[in-house]
């Protein structure tokens, strides 16, 4: 780990080695919506132990752990949007309904004993509504624009003016999704099931946490890799 890594953006640290996202998840460091912050600034703002996080990152790097993540930074823009659709979009579309049914089941059985489950249920519904519309906008508007950019010899005449305009909207929606995820984590005490929780309750918590992790990686790939490269490509044409 470089001694100057605390002054590198969090997004760049994860782009260089995607497996580092696990370290940031452990310490509750936002590497997706706030990926443009340096690690030093993020720790100062949130009162987190910079030295401990740097030590954990050093251990990870020294162990040379491999990551199942592909090297998104090495992909063409078209390859990257294809990856996002086939991996993260597909996962969310498949998981939204069955996980929602599980949330409803747990609420029906345990909502009377744990009042926070009702609020968790509302936040989950809001998240699904927010992201369902968001994924469609990416697939219908932004991603086709990015594919066209990569095939063009000159700047295309987009209906919305510039690729930067839908990117700004997408990043605002990423922030909104990040706030909902943060609320859900807080309500569930970091997705910790009560001691008396049944198997369905525990499964719900595990799947909500897995979805959170996938969305964090999804947003990181867009905010820190796809969007900056798409804007830079458009400017170069």
N, C-alpha and C positions, 0 to 999 in steps of 0.2 A: 504494500500500500504506500503510495507516495506521501511524503510529509506534507505536501501542499494540497492533499485531497480535500481538506476541509474547506478550501476556497474554490473547489470545483462544484458546478451545479449538481444537485442530487440526481436530476434526470440523466446527466452525462455519466455519472458514476454507474447507474443501472444500465445505460446503453452499452457501456464498455464491457460490463459483466452482468448479464441479466439475473444471475443467481443472487446477486447482492440484494435484490428486492426482498428476499426472505429476512435478511438482517434488518432492513428498514421496517418491514412489517412487525418484527419482534419488538422494536423500540417505538413503534407508533409514529414513524417519520413519514410524512406525506411525500412520496416520490412521483406521484402522478399529477394531481392538480397544481401542486406547488413545486414541481420539478425544476423550475427555473431558479429557485433559491439555491444558494450555496449551503452546504451542510452546516457550516459555521453559523450562518444567519438563521437557519431553521432551528438549530439547537438553542440559540440565544433567544429567539422569539417564543419558543415553547418551553423553555426551562429544562431542556434535556441534557444529559451528560455526554458532551462531545467526545471526551476521552474514551468513555466506555464504548461508544458507537464506533469510533475509529479502531479501537482494539478488536472489536468483533469483526469489523471489515477486514482487518489485517489477518485475523485467524482464518476467515473465509478464503481470502486470496492465497494465503500460505498453503492451505489444504488443497488448493487447486481443484476445487470441486467442479465437476462438469454441470452444465445446465441443460435441461431438456429444451429450453427455449432456442429457437433458431436465431441466427444473427440477423436481426431485423435491420440493423444499420447498414449491412452489406447488400440488402435487397434493392432492386429497382423500386420506384414508387408504385408501379403496377403490381409487382410481386407483393409489396407490402399491403396494399389495399385488398388484394386477393386473400392474403394470409389473415387479415383482420376479419374479413367476411366469413371465411371458411372455418376460422378457429373461434374467435370471441363472439362474433355475431351469432353464429350457429349455436354455440353453447348457451347463450342467453335465451334465444328463441326456444330452445328445447327445454330449458330449466324453469322459465318463468311460471308456466301453468302448473306443473306437478309440485314445485316448491310452494307455490301459492296455495295449492290444495292442502299441503301438509301444514302450512301456517294456519289455515282455517281450522283444520282438525285439532291442532294443539290449542288454539284459542277456544274452540268449543268445549274442550275437556278441561283446560286449566285456566282459562281466562278469569274465572271467578276467584281463583286463589292467588293469581299473580296479575295484578292490575296492569303492569307494564306490557304484558303481551298484547293487550288491545292497542296500545300506542305503537308497538312494534309492527303489528298487523297493518295499521294505517300507513306507517312509513314505507313498508314493503309495497303496498298497493301504489303509493305515490311514485316509488322508484320504478316499478314496472311500467306505469303510465309514462313517466318521463323518458325512460330509455327505449320504450317501444317506438315512440315518435322520433326519438333521436337517431336510432338505427336506420329508420326509413329515410330520414333526411340525408344521412351519410350515403346510403346506397343509391338514392335517386338523384341527389344533387351534388354533394361534395366529391365522392369517389369517381363518378364519371368525369367530372371536371379535371381531376388529377390525372386520370388515365389519358384524357385528351391532351393535357399539358405535355405529358411525356412523349406523345407522338407528334407534337407540333414543332415546326421549324421557326414559327413566329408566334407571338402572343395571341391566343384565341380571343375572339370577341364574345366573352361570356355575358349571359343575360343579367348577371348580378354585378358586372363590372370587373371584379377581381376575385381570385380564389381566396384572398385574404378575408373577404366579407363573410362567406359561410364558415370559414375557419374560426373567425371571432365568435360567431354564434355557437358553434360546436363547443368551443372552450368554455363559454359561459354555462352551457348545459352540463359540461363535465363538472364544473364547480358545483352546480346544483345537485348533481348526483353524488358528489363527494360529501356534501353536507348531509344528505339523507343517510348515506352509509355511516358517517360519523355518529349520527343520532341513533341509528340502529345498534351500533357497537356499544354506545354508552348505555342505552336502555337495557341491553342484555348482559351488562357487566363483562364486556369483552367476550361475548358468546360463551359464557360459563353456565352450564345447566345447573339448576338446583340439585341438591343431593338426592331428592326424592323423584327426580325427573324420570319419566318412562322412556322407552326406546324411541318413540316417535318424537318426543321433546328433544332428546339428544341428537337425533338425526336432523331435525330442523335446524338446530344450532350449528351443527357441522356443515350443513349445506349452505346456510346463510354466510358463514365465514368463508367457505370455498368460493362462493359467488363474489364476495367482497374482494378477495384476492385476485380473482380473474378480472374484475372490473378495474382494479388498480393497475394491473399490468396492461390492460387494454388502453386505458387513458394515457399511461406513460408512453406507449408506442406511438400514439397519435400526437400528444402534446410535445414530446421531446424529439421525435424522429420524423414522423410523416409531415406534420404541419410546417416546421421550419424548412424542410427540404422542398416542399411544394411551393412555399412563398419564394424561396431563393431561386428555384427553377423559373418561376414566372418572371421574376425580376431580370433574369439573364436573357430572356427571349426578346 
